[in-house]
Amino acid sequence: MAISAAGMLSGLDVDGLVTSLMSIEKQPLYNLQSKQSSYNSKLSAFGTLKSAVSAFQTAVKNVSADALSALTATSSKSETVGVSVAKASSASAGSYSIEVSKLAQSDKLVSGDVAPGATFSAANSSMAISINGKTTTLTLTDTTLSGLSSAINKANAGVTATILNDGTSDHLVITGNETGLKNAVSITATGSLAQFDTTSGAMTKSQEAQDAELTIDGIAVTKPSNTVTDAIKGVTLNLNQTNVGSPVKVTLAKDISAVTNQITAFVDAYNTLATAVNKQTAYNATTKTSAVLNGDASARSILTNIRAELGKAVGDSTGLKTLSDIGIAFQRDGTLKLEKPDKLKSALETNFTAVSNLFSSSDGVATRLTKVTEEMLGSKGIFKTRTDGLNATIQSMDKSMDRMELQLAQTEKRYRAQFTALDTMMTNMQSMSSYMTQQLASIAANSGY
């Protein structure tokens, strides 16, 4: 801190006087800073509530039509036929008897003997690989068998080339990358590469390309791959072994456990949201303190609008009209609770479609809540409107405080100049008083008094 000489001679506390006066002058600035801090707290609180509504919206979507149609897929012998179903699959519950007579496989071609270290003439040779109507012509620069293998792999022709040595000779092995009869491999080769031609050369097939053949409930099915995604709608079958005469049973059933968990998570997500809103809007009668959003109509409307939808009866559902019909009810503190789990379990087991409609029909709980939460979180919703308003107010306050600080700096400069002038005047008066006292004393001494 700089040392000021002001007041040292006169005894006037210039710094103290200026500091005291400025503390009064700065009070409006302090009040505005405090108010801005309050607006920042509100902005943060709305951010917290927006996250809570977003989390609740996710839970709502998890009890929508696609989520509640979840199925479990089981195979009586998964090592023979595996089965899976996507979460949002269009599959339907049912069971299927499956027999696999052939597994899909790719072509595998093996050349005749090639002497180790043999080379080929690139100038007089050509090789083209054809698969399913696509022909790829090779460019050969390295004329060894290893160079040929590398050129085939770099050409992305749909095959993989390797070299096998039988102890005496090398063999070029070419394997198709895709299974299925349509992916059979043919090679046209001339010149010193003619031995690799599949028609006139020494290439033989150690494995023939073929489609998978199976029956599903007695219906013959042919597919080019052992991963079958379009035989049973929404279901993926993984064919691992043949099993003629020993059918595998594949069963698709409603996943009651998963749906129960999703509905329970929906209840929990609402309670988390309700707790967040209440925390930000509460008034504590004991401490007589208010939460940052106490009295804020927009914040209160969040729960008001959502509770209204939770309490409405579903108009286009058969049998199940309200959440209480599946054992979910409001508690005295405003939270939801799955009071009767057995009631939900029974409804899922005996009338799964009605439970699904309760949530996901055109007038269902999840359908309405999805719309409400999307409006809240949208570009014209309460969060966008309130946060835009708060940010605008905060920015306006920043500008006002900047102006105040400039004015305060000028005021302090003026006070300091005034008190410094007063200090100078008082110092001069004290000097004059001292001089007058000395002169009067001198006159008195000279006059003999």
N, C-alpha and C positions, 0 to 999 in steps of 0.2 A: 504494500500500500504506500502511495506517495506521501511524503511528509509535507504538510502545509504550514506556512509561517503565519497565516492569518490568525489574529487573535492572540499571538504570543506576547505582544507589547501591551495591548489594551486589556487583555483578559477576556475578550469576547469569544465565546465558543462557537465560531462560525460553522465548523463541520457538524457539530451537534445540532445547532439550530436548523441547518439545511436538511440534515437527515430526518429530524423530527417533522419538519414541514413536508418533506417529500413522502414520508410514510403516509401522511394524510392525503396528499395529492394522488398517490398510487392506489388508493383504496378502490376506485372504480375499475382499475386494471386488474387488481386481485379478484374482484367480484366477477369480472368477465372471464378470467382464467378458471375460476372455480366452476362457473357455468359451462365453460367449454369442456372441462373435465367430466362434468355430468353428462354432456351430450356424447362424449367419447365412450363413456361407460354404457350408455344406451345403445350406441352403435355396436359395441362388443356383445351386449346382451342379445340384440337381434341376430347377430351372427351365430351365437350359440343356439338360439331357437330355430334358425334356418337349418342348421345341421341336424337338429332333433327332428324337424319335420321331414327332411330328406331321408333320414334313417327310417322313419315311420313309413314313408312312401315306399321304400324298398320292401318292407315287411308286408305292406298292402299288396304289392305286385306279386309277392310270393304266395298269396292266397287267391291269385287270379285264375282264369280258366286253364292256362297252360300248366301252371304249377300244380293245381289240384288234379290234373289228369296224369300225374306221375305214376309210372308202373314199375313193378319189380319184374325182372326177367330171370328165370332159372332154367337150367338144363339138367336133365336126369343123368347126363354123362358129358360134362363140359370138356373132358379131354378128347372127346370125339366131335361134338358140336358145341361150341361156345356161343353165348347169346348176350347181347347188350341192347339197351334201349336208351335213347337220349332223354334228358330231363323234360324237354319241351316237345317230346315226340308226339306224332299223330297216331301212334299205335293204339289198338284196342285190346281190352282184356280177352284172353282166350288161351287155348292150348293146341299144340301142333305135334304131329308125329312125323319125324324126319329120318329118312334113310339116305345115306350117301353111297353111291356105287362107284363114282370116280372123283378123284381130286384133280383140280386144275393144275396143270404144270406147263413149264416153258420148254422150248426146244433147247437141246444141248448137242452141239456138233463137235466131233473129235477128228482131227486130221490123221493121215497116215504118218509113217515114220519120217522124221526130219533129222538129218545128221546134225549133232551139236556143232555150232559155229557156222552152219550153212548160211549163205547169203543169196539175195535175189536181185535181179536186175530191175531197177525202178524204171528205166527208160523203155523197156519192152513189155512192161507188165501193168495190169490194172486190176482193181478189186472194187466191187460195189455190193453193198448189203441191203437187202429189201425186206421190209416188215410191214404188213398191213397196208400195202400201197405206197409206202414211203421208201425211196431208194437213196442211200448215202454213198457217195463215191469217196474213196480214200485217197489221201495224198501221202505217198511214201517217200521219206527222205533217208531214214536209217534202214538199210536193206538186210538187217539181221532179223531172225524170228522175233527177238525181243522188240526190235523196232517196229515190226509189223503189229505185234500185240499192242504196243503203246499207241500206234496210230489208230487202231480200231477203237480203243477206249477213249481217245481224245475226240473222235469223230461224232460222239453222241448219236450213234446209229441205233441205239436201243438194245445193244448187246454188251456183254462183258467178256473180254478175252483174257485167258491165262495160258501159261505154258506148263505142261506136265511131262516129266521125264520118267520113262519106264525102266530105267537102269541102263538102257543102251541108246535109245533114241528120244528125241523131243517130239511132243505132240501139241499142236495148237488146239485149245479148247475154247469154243465160243458158246456162251449161254445167253439165251434171250432174257431180257430184264422183266418182261411181262408174261404172265401165264395166259393160256387160252389159245384155242385153235387159230383165231384170226391173227395171232402174233407169231405164227410160224416164221422161221428164218430161212431165207434163201440167199446164196452167195454166187455172184457171177465173177469169175476170175480168169485172166488170160496171161499169156507169157510164162515167166518163171513162177507166177503165183497160181497157175492153172490147177495145181494139185488141191487147192482149197475151194474149187468150184463144187457146189453141191449137186450139180447134175452130172458132170463128166469127170470130176476130180475124185480124190481119195477120201473126201469128207464123209463120215458116217454119223448117224444119229444114235447117241447113247440114250437119249430120252426124247420122246415125241411130244410136241406141244398138244395139249388137249384141254377141253372145257371141263368144269366140274359138272357132274350129273348127280341129281338127287331127286327124291320125291318128298313132297310136303302134303301130308294127308292124302297120299296116293296120287297126287298130281305131279307129273314129270316136270322138272325144272332144269334148265341148262344155263350155266353162267361161266364167263371167262375167268373168274377169279374165285379163290377160296374165301374171300371176304365178300359176303353176299349182303348187299344193303337194300335191294329193291324187290326181294321176293315176298316178304311180309312187311306191309307198310309200317314204316317207323322203326323197324327192327334190323339189327345187324347180326348176321350169322357168321361165325368163324368155323370153317370146315377144316378139321384137323386129321381125321381118319375116316376110312370107309367103314360102313357098319350094316351091310346088306343082311337082312334077316334079324337084325337086332336094333329096332327103331329107338331113336332118342326122343324123349318127350320134352318139348320146350313149352314153358308156361309163362304167360303174362298176366299179372294180377295187380289190382289197385294197391298202391303202396300206402296202406292205412297208417303205418307208423310215421312215414315221412310227412304225410298230410297233417297228422296230429301235431307233429313238431312245428310245422309251418304255422298252424293256427295258434299254437301256444306262443310262438315267437311274435306273432301279430299282436296278441294280448300284451306281451311284455314290452313291445315297442311302443304301444300306446301309453302304457304306464310310465315308461321312460320319458316320453314326450310330455305327459301331464305333469310329472315331477319337475321337469325343466321349466315349463311355463309357470307353474306355481311358485317355484323358487325365484323367478325373475319378477314376479308381480305381487308377491306376498307383502302383508303388513304384520309386523310382530307387535302384538298388543303388550307383551311383557316389557320389551325394551323400547317400545314406541318408535320403532325404526321401520322405514319402508324400503322394499327392494327397488332396484334401479328403474324398473318398468311398472311400478305400482301406479295404478290409475291410467295406464296407457290402454286406450280402447283397442288399438290394433293388436297388441299382444294378447289381450283377453279374448279377442275374436277367434284366435287360433283354436283354442279348445272349444269355444262355443259352437263354431261351425262343424268341427269334427264330431263332437258329441251328438249334435243334431242328426248327423248321418248314421252314427252308430245306433241311435235309438229308433230310427225309422223302420217300419215293416217293409219287407220286399214284396212288391206288388205282383211280379210275374214269376214267383216261385211256388211250387206245389208242395204243400205239407209243412215246410219250414219257412217261417216268415221273419223271425227275429233271431238275434244271437242267443237269447235266452232259450230258444228251442233246441240249441245244442249245448246248453249248460253254461253259457257265458253271461255274466250279469255285472252291472255297476255296483260298486261298494259305496258305503257312506262317505268315504273320503274322495270319491270321484274316480277311483281307479277301476279297471276291469279285472275280473277274476274268472278263471275256468272253475266254477264251483262244483260242477258235476261232470268229471271226466268220463264216467260210465255212460252218460247221456250222449256225449260226443262220439264215443266208441261205438255205441249202438247205432247211432245215425249213420256213421260211416260204413258199418258192416251191413246194414239193412237197406239203406237208401242213399248210397254214395252220390248219386246224381243230384238229389235234393240238396245235399250239403254244398256241392259244387255250385248249384244255381243260387243258393243263398248268398254266396260271395260274388259269383262271376256272371250272373245273368245281366241283362241290360239295365236292370234296376237293382242289381246286387250291391251288397255292402262294399266290396272291394272296387266295383265299378264306380260307384258314387264317390268313394274316398279318393280314388285315383284322380278323378276330375277336380275335387276340392283341393287336394295337395298340389296338383299341377297349376291351378289358378294361383294359389298362395306363392308358389316358387317361380311363377312366370314373370314375363317382362312388365306386366301391369299389376302384379300381385302386391300384397302388403309388404313383403320384404324389400322388393325393389323400390316401392314408393316411399317407405319409411327411411330406408338407408340413404336414398337419394336426398330426401329432405334433411336428414341429419347431417350428411356430408356438406350440403349447401350452407347450412347454418354454421357449421364448424369453420368452413372456408371464409364465410362472412366475418366471423369472430376473429379469425387470423388477421384479416385486413384491418379491422377495428383496433386490434391490439397493436398492430404496427404503427397506426396513426397515433395512438395514445402514447406509445413509447417515444415517438419523435417529439410530441408535445411535452412530455415529461422531461425529456432531455433539455428542451428549451427553457422550461420552467425552472429546472434545477440550475441551469446556467444563469438565469436572471436572478434567482435568489442568492446565488453565490456572489454575483457581481454586486448586488445591493448590500449584502452583509460585509463584503470586503470593503466597500466604500465607507460603510458605517464604522468599520474597524479602523480604517485610515483616519476618519474624522475624529474618532475618540482618541486615537494615538496622538494626533496633532493637538487636540484640546488638552490632553494630559501634559504634553510638552510645554504648551503655553502656560498652563497652570503652574507647572514647576518653575518656569522662568519668572513668572510674576511673583511667586513666593520668594524666590531668591532676590529679586530686585527690591521688594518691600523690606526684606530683612537687611539688605545693604543700606537702604536709606535710613532705616531706624538706627543702625549702628553708627552711621556718620553724623546723625543729628544729636547724638548723645543720649538718646532715650534708652 
